[in-house]
C-alpha cells in the first residue's frame, strides 16, 4: 500500500541568498533560501567580509546539504600568476567538499578548472559582463552551466536571450535585491585608480558612494583638462546608485525563464539576511500558489532592513534619475513623517506621521532636511515616545527645523523578528527535503525502514535503515497500522518531510512507542549523513582531481605548463593614439602596434556619421604600420552594453569597410561583444577580436579557445594578445611593487 502525503512544488526560480559569515549562512537557510553563496578567505570579490575558513566552508556545506540547500562558493577575482597553484588547489578542495558550484570571473581559471577538476560545476560571475546571447553561448562553451547576467539588462532583453539560447542547457541568474554598481558589471576600475584597491580583486573601496564636486572646463593642446571651474549642484553624491528591489515585480519575474534570483549582501548582517530572504521566500511561495499580492508590511520590512532608496533597476525599466540617489549614499530607512514643531524649552519635536507607526526606545531615528542636507543627524531613542493630539512627541538632543523629514533607520521589533527566524524558523519558511518511506514488519516482527530522499536539483538518495526493533505479538491491544504510520512519519526537528509512504504490516503486533520513535530518529540521522555524503564526489574522482593538480603544480615549478609549441614573445611598445599625426610618429619610432582611436566616435546616439567613417578609413590606409605590413588596431566605439538597437547595427555595418582599409583587429571589453562581432562579420577571414582586460591568468593549458559557435576569432594570435600575454608571464616588478603584468593590465584598462 502506497500513498502520497504532500504535493510536488510548483516551478519557481531558485532563491539564492548571500552569506558573508557563518551566522549569516544559518540565517539564510532558516529564512528559506534554496541556495546560499559564500566565499573563502581568498579569491572572493568581498575580501572585507568576515567570510569562511576552509573548516567553516566544510561545515557550511554539510549543514546545507543535510537540509537540501545548495552552496555556491565565489572564486570570482582575477588571478595573478603567483596565485595559480593556490587557486587551482582551492578549487580541488571545494570539489572534494561537495560544493554545488563555484562562481568564476577569470576565464583562465575556468579553463584550468575544466582540465583539472572537470566534475566541478562552474557559474559565470556577473563580473564577466555577459549581456547578450553570444556571450551566453561563449560562456557555455567555456564550461559554465549558469550565467549571472549583467545587471544592466532589462527583463525583456533577458527573455530574448533565453529564447535565443534555448537549444543549450544553460541557466540564467539575475540579481533581484540589493546594492547596485555605478559601472557596467565587472568593468569598474575607479577604486583601483583612486586608491589601488581593485574591485576585481575583491577590494572595492566604494568610491561611487563618495562626495564629488562637478567641474567644467576646457582642454589644452594635449587634451588635458584646463581652466576648470566648479558647477554648483544641489546633490554631491553624483555616482551613488539606489538599491535594487524587485519585490513588487516577483510575479512577472518568476514567470520568466530565469533559473535563479540572487540577493546581494555578503557584507550585511545576519538580521538583514534573515529579513530580506524571508520576505522574498514568502513572496515566491505565494507566486507558486497563485496568491501573490504585494504586502505593504513586508515592503516596510525591506525598507527597514537597509536601503539607499529603492529602484526597480534596469531589470524593470528604471533609467536615469530613477536609478540614482545623489543626495545621500547611506541607509535611509523608512520615512515616517515630518517635524511640525520643535519645543526649545522641553527639547522635544513633534512628528506628524504619514503612516501608522509604533516607535520604541532603542529605535534609530534620522532627521534629514533636503534643503540643508549637511544638517542631517540621527540618534537612538532613549525615552518612550508620547502620542499627542497632532502626532508623536520625541525627546531629542538638538534643535530640528520644522519640515525636516523623519526616518526610522533601525527597529528593535524587526531585529527581534529576524533573530526569531534564526532561532526558531517559521514553518511557512521551511522547505523540507521530501522523503519516500518504505516500512516493513517481517514475519519475525523485525521493524525496518528504507527510504528515498529527493533533494531539490539533485539525484535521489537511497537510505536503508538497520532493523533495530522487534515487535512482539500483541496479547490484548495490538498497534494498528495507522498508529505505527503516525509514529514513523513524524519529522519534527529534522530537515525532512514524508512525501509518500508504503507500509507492510498486518496490525497484530506491539512495541513501545519510545522504541518506535528511536528507530525513526536513527533512520533520519542516517538519512542526513547519507544526504551529505551523496553530495561529495566519488573517492576515485577526488583522487584523480588531486593527481591532476599534482601534475599541474609540478609543471608550474618546472616552467613547462604552457602548451606544446606555444611561442614566447618579447614585450613591445603599443601606442594608443587618437590623431593621425600620432599614428605616423609612433610607427616611425618603431611601435610594434598602433591602436588608433579617432577623436570622435563613428556613431553618436545610433546615428551613422559618414564623414567620420571616411576620415577613419583614410587614417587607417595612411598608417605607415599598414604600409609596412605591421598590424594596426582601431578602437572604433567600444560597446560594453547590451547588443541592441540602431547604434549596435550601425556600429557593426562599417566594420567590413575598415577591414578593407587595413584594420587588423577591433578592441572590445567582454566576450559577449566579441562573440557577437565575430558572428555578425563571419566572412572577414583575418578579423580578430581582442579583450586584454578579461584575465590576469596566463593560458598555460590552452585556456581560451580560438572558436565559438557564433563565429571564429583568435584572441591569442592578435598582436595585442601576444603583447599582453608576454607581459603576463613576467614576475618582474616596477617601482611601487606592481608587476609588469598588472601594469600591462592597468594600461589596457585605461585605454
MIPA-772705 format. One line per field, with one value per residue (C-alpha): x, y, z; residue number from 1. Coordinates in Angstrom, 1 decimal. Example, Ala and Ser with C-alpha at 12.3 -4.5 7.8 and 13.67 -1.06 7.14 Angstrom:
2
east (12.3 13.7)
north (-4.5 -1.1)
up (7.8 7.1)
resi (1 2)
//
This chain:
751
east (0.0 1.4 0.1 1.2 1.2 2.4 2.1 5.1 6.1 5.2 8.2 9.6 13.1 15.7 16.1 19.8 20.9 24.2 26.2 29.4 29.7 28.7 26.0 24.5 24.7 22.5 20.1 19.8 18.9 16.5 14.8 14.1 16.9 17.1 20.8 23.5 26.6 29.7 33.4 36.5 39.2 40.8 39.8 36.4 35.0 34.1 37.6 36.5 33.5 34.1 34.0 34.7 37.8 38.2 36.8 33.8 33.2 33.2 30.8 28.5 28.3 27.4 24.9 23.2 23.2 21.6 18.7 18.5 20.1 22.8 26.1 27.9 31.4 32.7 36.2 35.5 38.6 41.1 44.0 47.7 50.4 51.8 48.3 47.6 48.7 46.8 43.7 43.5 44.3 41.4 39.1 40.1 39.4 35.9 35.2 36.1 34.0 31.0 30.4 27.5 29.2 31.9 31.4 34.4 35.3 38.7 38.4 41.9 40.9 37.8 39.9 42.2 39.1 37.9 41.2 42.0 38.5 36.2 33.4 33.2 30.2 31.1 28.9 30.0 30.2 28.4 31.9 32.3 29.8 27.8 24.9 23.8 23.1 26.5 28.1 26.0 27.0 30.6 30.4 28.7 31.5 33.9 32.2 29.9 26.4 24.9 25.4 25.0 23.9 25.0 22.7 22.2 19.8 16.0 13.8 12.6 16.2 16.8 13.8 15.1 18.5 16.8 14.8 18.0 19.9 17.1 18.9 21.7 21.3 22.4 20.7 20.4 20.7 19.8 20.0 16.7 17.6 20.5 23.2 23.9 27.2 27.5 29.7 28.9 29.1 32.7 34.1 34.7 38.3 37.6 38.5 41.7 42.7 41.9 43.3 44.9 42.0 40.6 37.0 38.1 40.4 37.7 38.8 36.4 36.5 33.1 34.2 30.8 29.5 31.8 31.1 32.1 32.3 31.1 33.5 33.6 36.5 38.5 41.3 44.8 46.5 47.5 43.9 44.5 41.8 42.4 40.6 38.4 35.7 33.1 29.5 27.0 24.8 22.3 23.4 27.0 26.9 27.0 27.8 25.7 23.0 19.9 19.4 17.5 14.2 12.0 9.6 6.5 7.5 8.1 5.0 6.3 9.9 9.0 7.2 10.3 12.8 15.2 16.7 17.8 17.0 20.0 20.0 23.1 24.5 27.6 28.7 25.3 24.3 22.6 19.5 19.4 19.8 17.0 14.6 15.2 15.4 12.3 10.3 11.3 10.7 7.1 6.5 7.8 5.8 2.7 3.6 3.8 0.4 -1.1 -1.9 0.8 -0.2 2.5 2.2 2.8 4.1 6.6 7.8 8.1 10.5 12.6 13.0 13.9 16.4 18.5 18.1 19.6 16.2 14.9 14.7 13.3 16.5 17.3 15.6 12.1 12.8 14.0 16.5 18.5 17.4 15.2 18.4 20.4 20.4 22.7 21.6 22.8 24.8 23.8 20.9 17.7 15.4 11.7 10.3 7.6 6.7 7.8 8.6 5.9 7.5 10.4 10.0 13.2 12.4 11.2 13.8 11.1 10.0 6.5 6.2 3.2 3.3 2.3 1.7 0.7 3.9 4.9 8.2 10.1 13.2 16.2 14.9 17.1 15.9 17.3 16.3 17.0 16.2 16.7 17.3 20.0 21.5 24.6 22.5 21.1 21.7 20.4 20.0 18.8 15.6 16.3 12.8 9.3 7.7 4.5 1.4 -0.1 -3.1 -1.2 1.3 4.2 6.4 10.1 12.8 15.9 19.3 19.4 17.1 15.3 13.7 10.1 9.6 12.5 11.8 12.0 13.2 13.1 16.5 16.5 13.8 14.1 10.9 12.3 15.6 13.8 11.7 14.9 16.5 13.4 13.6 17.1 16.3 13.0 12.2 8.6 7.0 6.0 9.7 10.8 11.1 11.8 13.5 11.0 11.5 9.5 9.4 9.0 8.2 8.2 7.5 8.5 7.2 9.5 8.4 11.6 10.8 12.8 12.6 14.0 13.6 14.4 15.4 14.7 16.8 15.8 18.0 19.9 19.7 17.6 19.5 18.5 18.7 18.4 18.0 19.3 16.5 16.6 13.4 11.5 7.7 6.2 2.8 0.2 -1.7 -4.6 -4.2 -2.0 -0.6 -2.7 -1.3 -2.4 -0.7 2.6 2.4 1.8 4.8 7.2 6.2 6.8 9.7 9.8 13.4 14.7 15.1 12.8 9.1 7.5 6.2 5.0 4.9 4.3 3.6 3.8 2.3 -0.5 -1.5 -1.1 2.0 3.0 6.1 6.7 6.2 9.6 11.3 9.5 10.5 14.1 14.0 12.6 15.3 18.0 16.7 16.6 20.0 21.4 19.4 21.2 24.6 23.7 22.5 25.7 27.9 26.0 26.8 30.6 32.4 33.3 36.6 38.1 37.1 38.5 41.8 42.0 41.5 44.2 46.6 45.9 46.6 50.0 50.9 49.9 51.8 54.9 54.7 54.4 57.5 59.4 58.1 56.5 52.9 52.5 51.1 53.5 54.5 53.5 55.8 57.3 57.1 59.1 57.4 56.9 55.7 51.9 50.9 47.3 46.6 43.6 45.2 46.7 49.9 50.4 49.9 52.5 55.0 54.6 55.0 58.1 59.6 59.2 55.9 55.1 51.4 49.4 45.9 44.1 41.1 39.7 38.9 35.3 33.2 31.8 28.3 26.5 23.2 22.9 23.5 26.0 28.5 29.7 32.2 33.9 33.9 35.6 38.2 38.9 39.3 41.8 43.7 44.0 45.1 47.7 49.2 52.9 52.2 49.7 52.0 54.9 52.8 52.5 49.3 47.0 44.1 41.3 39.1 36.1 33.5 33.5 30.1 30.1 26.4 23.6 23.9 20.7 19.1 20.3 23.5 24.8 23.6 25.3 28.5 28.8 27.9 31.0 33.5 34.0 34.9 37.5 39.0 39.2 41.1 43.6 42.1 43.8 41.8 38.9 39.2 36.3 36.0 34.0 33.5 29.8 30.5 33.5 31.4 28.6 31.0 32.5 29.1 28.0 31.1 32.0 33.3 36.3 39.0 41.5 39.0 40.1 38.6 40.8 39.8 43.0 41.2 39.5 42.1 45.3 45.7 48.1 46.9 49.3 46.8 45.1 42.6 40.8 39.7 40.0 36.5 32.9 29.7 28.9 31.9 35.6 38.0 41.6 42.3 45.5 47.0 46.4 49.2 47.6 47.1 50.7 52.0 49.7 50.4 54.1 53.8 51.5 54.1 56.6 57.3 59.3 58.1 58.3 58.6 55.8 55.8 53.4 54.2 54.6 51.5 49.5 51.0 50.1 46.6 46.2 47.4 44.9 42.1 42.8 42.7)
north (0.0 3.4 6.9 10.4 12.8 16.2 17.5 18.4 22.0 24.4 25.6 28.9 30.3 29.4 31.9 32.5 34.2 35.9 34.9 36.8 34.9 31.5 33.4 34.9 31.5 29.9 32.9 32.4 28.8 29.4 32.1 29.7 30.1 27.4 28.1 30.3 31.8 32.3 33.0 31.7 33.9 34.3 34.7 36.2 39.6 40.7 40.5 42.6 40.5 38.0 35.1 31.4 29.4 26.1 24.3 26.6 26.0 22.3 22.7 25.0 22.6 19.7 21.7 23.0 19.6 17.9 20.4 20.2 23.6 24.2 26.0 28.1 29.4 32.6 32.3 35.4 37.6 37.9 35.6 36.5 34.1 33.7 32.6 30.0 26.9 28.1 29.0 25.6 23.8 25.7 24.5 20.9 21.3 22.8 19.9 17.3 19.0 18.8 22.5 22.6 25.2 27.9 31.4 32.4 35.6 34.7 32.6 31.3 29.8 28.4 26.6 25.2 24.0 22.2 20.5 19.6 19.4 18.5 17.5 20.9 22.9 26.4 29.5 32.6 35.6 38.8 40.3 38.7 41.3 38.8 40.7 39.0 35.6 35.3 35.9 33.1 30.8 31.7 31.0 27.7 26.8 27.5 25.0 27.3 25.8 29.0 32.6 35.5 38.2 41.8 44.0 46.5 44.2 44.6 41.6 41.8 41.6 38.6 36.8 37.4 36.0 32.9 32.4 32.7 30.1 27.6 25.0 24.8 23.6 26.7 28.5 32.3 34.1 37.7 40.0 40.7 42.8 44.8 47.2 48.3 49.3 52.5 51.0 48.2 44.9 43.9 47.0 49.4 50.5 53.6 52.1 50.7 54.0 56.2 54.0 50.9 48.7 46.9 45.7 42.9 41.7 41.9 45.2 47.8 50.9 52.1 55.4 55.6 56.5 59.5 63.2 64.7 68.2 68.7 70.8 72.1 73.5 73.2 71.1 72.2 71.3 67.9 67.1 67.7 69.4 73.2 76.2 74.2 75.8 74.3 73.9 74.5 71.4 70.6 67.0 65.9 62.1 62.1 58.4 56.7 54.4 53.4 49.9 47.3 45.9 43.7 42.5 44.0 42.5 39.0 37.7 38.9 37.9 34.4 33.8 34.5 31.8 32.8 30.0 31.9 35.1 36.5 38.7 40.9 41.4 39.4 42.5 42.7 41.4 38.1 40.1 41.8 38.4 36.8 39.7 40.0 36.3 35.5 38.3 37.0 33.4 34.1 36.1 33.4 30.7 32.9 33.3 29.5 29.1 31.8 34.1 36.7 40.2 42.7 43.1 46.7 45.4 43.1 46.0 48.1 45.4 45.7 49.4 49.0 46.3 48.6 50.9 53.8 54.4 51.7 51.4 48.6 48.8 48.4 45.0 46.5 49.6 52.3 54.7 57.9 59.7 56.7 54.8 57.3 58.5 61.5 63.3 60.7 57.4 55.7 53.9 55.8 53.5 54.2 57.8 58.1 61.7 65.3 67.5 70.1 71.9 71.9 72.9 74.6 74.5 70.9 69.8 67.8 67.6 66.8 64.5 64.3 60.7 59.9 56.2 54.1 53.6 52.4 53.7 52.3 53.1 51.8 52.5 54.5 57.9 60.1 63.8 64.8 68.2 68.1 71.9 71.5 68.0 68.8 69.3 65.8 63.8 60.8 59.2 56.2 56.9 56.9 57.5 56.3 58.4 60.1 60.2 63.7 65.2 66.2 63.4 61.8 63.7 62.7 64.0 65.0 66.4 69.0 71.5 70.3 72.6 72.3 70.4 68.1 64.6 61.8 58.3 55.2 53.7 50.7 48.9 46.7 44.9 44.0 42.9 40.7 39.1 38.5 36.7 34.6 33.5 32.2 30.7 29.0 29.2 29.6 26.5 28.7 29.4 25.9 23.8 20.4 17.7 15.2 11.5 8.5 5.9 2.1 0.5 -3.3 -5.6 -9.1 -12.4 -12.4 -8.9 -7.1 -3.4 -1.9 1.4 2.2 5.5 7.5 11.2 13.6 16.7 19.6 19.8 16.6 12.9 10.8 9.2 5.8 5.0 1.6 1.5 -1.3 -3.2 -2.0 -3.2 -6.5 -6.1 -8.8 -10.5 -8.5 -10.1 -7.7 -4.3 -4.5 -1.5 -0.6 0.2 3.8 4.2 2.8 5.0 8.1 7.5 6.7 9.7 12.3 14.5 17.4 18.5 17.1 18.7 16.1 15.8 12.5 12.9 9.3 6.0 2.3 0.0 -3.7 -4.7 -6.9 -5.0 -7.8 -6.8 -4.4 -2.4 0.5 3.9 5.0 2.2 3.0 6.7 5.7 3.6 6.7 9.0 6.6 6.4 10.2 10.7 8.1 9.9 13.2 11.5 9.8 13.0 14.9 12.0 11.8 15.4 14.7 13.2 9.6 8.9 7.8 11.1 13.1 11.2 11.8 15.5 15.7 13.7 16.1 19.0 17.5 17.1 20.7 22.2 20.2 21.6 25.1 24.6 23.3 26.1 23.6 24.4 26.2 24.0 22.3 24.5 27.8 30.6 33.1 36.7 39.6 42.8 45.5 49.1 49.5 53.1 54.3 57.3 59.5 61.6 60.5 62.5 60.5 57.2 58.3 59.4 56.2 53.9 55.8 55.4 51.7 50.9 47.2 48.1 51.2 51.3 54.1 55.6 58.6 61.6 61.3 58.1 56.8 56.6 59.0 58.0 55.4 57.8 56.8 59.6 59.0 61.9 60.5 57.0 58.2 60.1 56.9 54.8 57.4 57.3 53.5 53.5 56.2 54.5 53.6 50.5 49.3 50.1 48.3 45.2 45.8 45.4 48.3 48.1 50.7 51.1 52.1 52.6 50.2 48.7 47.0 47.5 45.3 44.5 46.0 48.8 51.0 52.0 48.5 47.7 50.8 50.3 46.8 47.8 49.8 47.1 45.4 48.8 49.4 45.9 46.5 49.7 47.7 47.3 44.4 44.0 45.5 46.0 45.1 44.6 41.4 38.0 38.6 41.6 39.8 36.7 38.9 40.8 37.6 36.2 39.3 39.5 35.9 36.5 38.5 35.9 38.0 39.8 39.3 40.4 41.1 41.6 42.1 43.1 39.8 37.9 38.2 34.4 33.3 30.5 27.7 24.9 26.3 28.3 30.4 28.6 30.4 29.5 29.9 28.7 32.3 32.6 32.4 34.7 34.3 36.5 34.8 35.3 39.0 41.5 42.9 39.4 38.5 41.6 41.3 37.6 38.2 40.7 38.5 35.8 38.1 38.1 41.3 44.3 48.0 50.8 50.6 46.8 46.3 43.5 44.1 42.0 44.4 47.4 45.9 45.3 48.7 50.3 48.3 49.1 52.9 52.6)
up (0.0 -1.0 -0.7 -1.4 1.6 0.2 -3.4 -5.6 -5.7 -8.5 -10.6 -9.4 -9.6 -7.1 -4.2 -3.8 -0.6 0.4 3.5 4.5 7.8 9.3 11.3 8.1 6.5 9.1 8.9 5.1 5.5 8.3 6.2 3.4 0.9 -1.8 -2.2 -0.5 -1.9 0.2 -0.1 1.5 2.9 -0.5 -4.2 -3.3 -4.5 -1.0 0.7 3.7 4.7 7.5 5.1 5.8 6.7 5.0 8.0 8.1 4.4 5.0 8.0 6.0 3.0 5.3 7.2 4.0 2.2 5.1 4.6 0.8 0.3 -2.3 -1.6 -4.2 -3.5 -5.1 -6.6 -8.7 -8.5 -11.3 -10.6 -10.7 -11.9 -8.4 -7.2 -9.8 -7.8 -4.8 -6.7 -8.5 -5.3 -3.7 -6.5 -5.9 -2.1 -2.9 -5.2 -2.6 0.0 -2.3 -3.2 -5.6 -7.9 -7.9 -9.4 -11.6 -13.3 -14.7 -18.0 -17.5 -14.1 -15.6 -18.2 -15.6 -13.7 -16.7 -17.1 -13.5 -11.9 -14.7 -12.3 -10.6 -11.7 -12.9 -12.8 -14.7 -12.4 -13.3 -13.4 -16.8 -18.2 -20.2 -21.6 -24.8 -26.3 -27.9 -24.5 -23.0 -25.8 -25.3 -21.6 -22.2 -24.5 -21.7 -19.4 -17.5 -16.7 -15.4 -16.3 -13.8 -16.3 -16.3 -14.1 -17.0 -18.8 -18.8 -18.2 -21.8 -23.0 -20.7 -22.0 -25.5 -24.5 -23.0 -26.2 -28.3 -26.3 -25.5 -27.5 -24.9 -21.3 -19.5 -16.6 -16.3 -13.0 -12.2 -9.2 -7.5 -4.5 -3.0 -3.9 -7.5 -9.1 -11.0 -13.7 -16.1 -14.3 -13.9 -15.7 -12.8 -12.2 -10.2 -6.8 -8.3 -10.0 -6.9 -4.1 -5.6 -4.3 -7.3 -7.2 -9.5 -6.7 -4.0 -2.5 -3.8 -1.6 -2.9 -4.5 -6.0 -2.5 -2.1 -2.2 -5.5 -7.0 -10.6 -12.7 -16.2 -18.3 -21.4 -22.7 -23.6 -26.9 -25.4 -24.4 -20.7 -18.5 -18.2 -16.8 -14.5 -12.5 -10.2 -11.3 -8.5 -8.0 -5.3 -4.9 -4.5 -4.4 -8.1 -8.7 -5.9 -7.2 -5.4 -4.1 -6.2 -5.0 -7.2 -4.5 -6.2 -9.6 -8.5 -10.2 -13.6 -12.9 -11.7 -14.9 -16.9 -18.0 -15.2 -13.1 -10.0 -8.2 -6.4 -3.3 -2.9 0.6 1.7 3.7 5.5 9.0 9.7 10.6 7.2 5.5 7.6 6.9 3.2 2.4 4.4 2.7 -0.8 0.3 1.3 -1.8 -4.2 -2.4 -2.9 -6.6 -6.9 -5.2 -7.4 -4.4 -4.5 -3.7 -2.5 1.2 2.5 5.8 4.0 1.9 5.1 6.5 3.4 3.8 7.4 6.8 4.6 1.6 -0.2 -1.6 -3.8 -7.6 -9.8 -11.7 -15.4 -14.9 -14.7 -16.8 -14.5 -16.1 -15.4 -12.2 -11.2 -10.7 -8.7 -5.1 -5.5 -2.3 0.2 -0.1 3.1 4.7 4.6 6.5 6.3 6.1 8.8 8.6 9.1 12.0 12.7 15.6 18.0 21.6 22.7 26.4 26.6 23.9 22.1 18.5 17.3 14.3 12.0 10.8 7.3 8.1 11.2 13.1 16.6 17.9 20.9 22.9 21.1 17.6 15.3 14.0 11.3 10.8 7.2 5.6 1.8 1.8 4.4 3.9 5.9 8.9 8.9 12.1 13.8 17.2 19.1 21.1 24.8 26.1 25.3 22.5 23.6 21.4 21.3 19.6 16.4 16.2 18.1 20.5 20.9 23.2 21.3 22.0 19.2 17.6 14.5 11.8 11.0 7.7 8.4 7.2 9.9 9.0 11.1 10.3 12.7 14.5 17.6 16.7 13.2 14.8 17.3 14.5 12.5 15.5 15.9 12.3 13.0 16.4 15.6 11.9 11.0 9.2 6.3 5.6 5.8 2.6 4.0 1.9 0.6 1.5 0.5 3.2 2.9 6.3 6.7 9.6 8.6 9.9 12.9 13.8 12.8 12.0 9.2 7.4 4.0 2.1 -1.0 -0.4 -3.2 -2.6 -4.9 -8.0 -7.2 -7.8 -5.4 -2.5 -1.2 2.5 4.1 7.8 10.0 11.8 15.4 16.9 17.1 17.6 19.8 19.1 20.9 23.8 24.0 22.2 19.1 17.5 14.5 11.0 11.5 14.9 13.5 10.4 12.6 14.8 11.9 9.7 12.4 11.2 13.7 14.4 11.2 7.7 6.2 5.3 4.4 0.8 0.3 2.3 1.9 4.9 5.1 8.5 9.4 12.5 15.0 17.0 19.7 20.6 23.0 21.4 22.7 20.8 17.5 18.0 18.4 15.2 13.4 14.9 13.9 10.3 9.9 11.4 8.9 6.2 6.9 6.8 3.5 2.0 2.9 1.6 -1.7 -2.4 -2.4 -5.4 -5.5 -3.8 -7.2 -8.8 -5.9 -6.1 -9.8 -9.4 -6.7 -9.0 -11.9 -9.5 -8.5 -12.2 -12.9 -10.0 -11.0 -14.5 -13.0 -10.9 -13.9 -16.2 -18.6 -18.0 -21.4 -24.2 -26.5 -29.4 -27.9 -28.8 -26.3 -27.3 -26.1 -25.0 -27.5 -27.4 -28.0 -28.8 -28.2 -30.4 -31.3 -34.0 -37.4 -36.7 -33.5 -35.5 -38.1 -35.4 -33.4 -36.3 -37.4 -33.9 -34.1 -32.2 -32.5 -32.7 -33.0 -31.6 -33.4 -31.6 -33.5 -31.5 -32.5 -32.3 -35.5 -34.0 -31.7 -30.4 -33.1 -35.9 -38.6 -39.4 -42.9 -42.7 -39.7 -41.2 -44.4 -42.2 -40.2 -43.4 -44.7 -41.4 -41.5 -45.1 -44.5 -41.5 -42.0 -40.0 -42.5 -45.4 -43.7 -43.2 -39.4 -37.5 -36.9 -34.5 -34.1 -31.1 -33.1 -30.4 -27.5 -26.9 -23.5 -23.1 -24.5 -28.2 -29.4 -31.4 -34.3 -32.5 -32.5 -36.0 -37.4 -35.4 -37.0 -40.5 -41.2 -39.9 -43.2 -44.7 -42.0 -42.5 -46.2 -45.4 -43.4 -39.9 -38.2 -35.0 -33.1 -29.4 -27.2 -23.4 -22.9 -24.6 -25.4 -27.6 -29.1 -30.0 -31.4 -33.6 -34.9 -35.6 -37.4 -39.6 -40.3 -43.8 -42.7 -42.5 -40.6 -38.4 -34.8 -31.5 -28.5 -24.9 -23.0 -19.8 -19.1 -17.2 -15.3 -15.7 -18.4 -20.6 -19.8 -20.6 -23.7 -21.7 -24.3 -27.5 -30.8 -31.9 -30.7 -32.1 -33.1 -35.5 -35.3 -33.6 -32.4 -29.4 -28.6 -32.0 -32.3 -31.7 -28.6 -27.1 -27.9 -26.2 -23.2 -22.9 -22.9 -20.1 -18.0 -17.8 -16.1 -12.4 -12.6 -10.7 -11.3 -8.7 -6.2 -6.2 -9.1 -11.5 -15.2 -15.7 -13.6 -15.3 -18.7 -17.5 -16.0 -19.2 -21.3 -18.8 -19.1 -22.8)
resi (1 2 3 4 5 6 7 8 9 10 11 12 13 14 15 16 17 18 19 20 21 22 23 24 25 26 27 28 29 30 31 32 33 34 35 36 37 38 39 40 41 42 43 44 45 46 47 48 49 50 51 52 53 54 55 56 57 58 59 60 61 62 63 64 65 66 67 68 69 70 71 72 73 74 75 76 77 78 79 80 81 82 83 84 85 86 87 88 89 90 91 92 93 94 95 96 97 98 99 100 101 102 103 104 105 106 107 108 109 110 111 112 113 114 115 116 117 118 119 120 121 122 123 124 125 126 127 128 129 130 131 132 133 134 135 136 137 138 139 140 141 142 143 144 145 146 147 148 149 150 151 152 153 154 155 156 157 158 159 160 161 162 163 164 165 166 167 168 169 170 171 172 173 174 175 176 177 178 179 180 181 182 183 184 185 186 187 188 189 190 191 192 193 194 195 196 197 198 199 200 201 202 203 204 205 206 207 208 209 210 211 212 213 214 215 216 217 218 219 220 221 222 223 224 225 226 227 228 229 230 231 232 233 234 235 236 237 238 239 240 241 242 243 244 245 246 247 248 249 250 251 252 253 254 255 256 257 258 259 260 261 262 263 264 265 266 267 268 269 270 271 272 273 274 275 276 277 278 279 280 281 282 283 284 285 286 287 288 289 290 291 292 293 294 295 296 297 298 299 300 301 302 303 304 305 306 307 308 309 310 311 312 313 314 315 316 317 318 319 320 321 322 323 324 325 326 327 328 329 330 331 332 333 334 335 336 337 338 339 340 341 342 343 344 345 346 347 348 349 350 351 352 353 354 355 356 357 358 359 360 361 362 363 364 365 366 367 368 369 370 371 372 373 374 375 376 377 378 379 380 381 382 383 384 385 386 387 388 389 390 391 392 393 394 395 396 397 398 399 400 401 402 403 404 405 406 407 408 409 410 411 412 413 414 415 416 417 418 419 420 421 422 423 424 425 426 427 428 429 430 431 432 433 434 435 436 437 438 439 440 441 442 443 444 445 446 447 448 449 450 451 452 453 454 455 456 457 458 459 460 461 462 463 464 465 466 467 468 469 470 471 472 473 474 475 476 477 478 479 480 481 482 483 484 485 486 487 488 489 490 491 492 493 494 495 496 497 498 499 500 501 502 503 504 505 506 507 508 509 510 511 512 513 514 515 516 517 518 519 520 521 522 523 524 525 526 527 528 529 530 531 532 533 534 535 536 537 538 539 540 541 542 543 544 545 546 547 548 549 550 551 552 553 554 555 556 557 558 559 560 561 562 563 564 565 566 567 568 569 570 571 572 573 574 575 576 577 578 579 580 581 582 583 584 585 586 587 588 589 590 591 592 593 594 595 596 597 598 599 600 601 602 603 604 605 606 607 608 609 610 611 612 613 614 615 616 617 618 619 620 621 622 623 624 625 626 627 628 629 630 631 632 633 634 635 636 637 638 639 640 641 642 643 644 645 646 647 648 649 650 651 652 653 654 655 656 657 658 659 660 661 662 663 664 665 666 667 668 669 670 671 672 673 674 675 676 677 678 679 680 681 682 683 684 685 686 687 688 689 690 691 692 693 694 695 696 697 698 699 700 701 702 703 704 705 706 707 708 709 710 711 712 713 714 715 716 717 718 719 720 721 722 723 724 725 726 727 728 729 730 731 732 733 734 735 736 737 738 739 740 741 742 743 744 745 746 747 748 749 750 751)
//
